Each structure stands twice: as structure tokens, then as C-alpha cells.
Amino acid sequence: MKAAEQGDAEAQFSLGVCYFGGLGVEQSYTKAVKWYRKAAEQELAKSFSEAVKWLGKAAEQGSLEAQRKLRELNYY
């Protein structure tokens, strides 16, 4: 639980599993969904960060499409 609360995505997912099945905690679908969602948000943030990193590399190499995408991201 401590690792999940500190933002560890794997621990968040595992805690969701525990709440879903009532494994070591009182079963709670609401809490299960909460922890599943937090884990998904963590993974989404990692994926987005990785995508931006690679777009940046492509933009540095002169890719106009990558440069355009980065400008769009900075707009939003």
C-alpha cells in the first residue's frame, strides 16, 4: 500500500487487484477502480513522455512532421 501511495504504478495495479478480490483488504470495487485508474494514469504519463522524447529526436533530425507535432503539443 505504501508503494502504491507513493506513485508506483505496479503497486497501484496490484492494490487494485487486492481490493477487487478482497485479498488482504475488505473487498471494494470502488477502491479497486481508483487504484487501477491511478496505475493507468502513471503508465499513460510514461508513454506520453517517451513519445515526446522520440518526437524531439526526430525534430532535431529535421523531421517537419515531428516539429509540427511538438508545436501542437506545446499549444495545448
Secondary structure, 3 states (H helix, E strand, C coil): CHHHHCCCHHHHHHHHHHHHHCCCCCCCHHHHHHHHHHHHHHHHHHHHHHHHHHHHHHHHCCCHHHHHHHHHHHHC
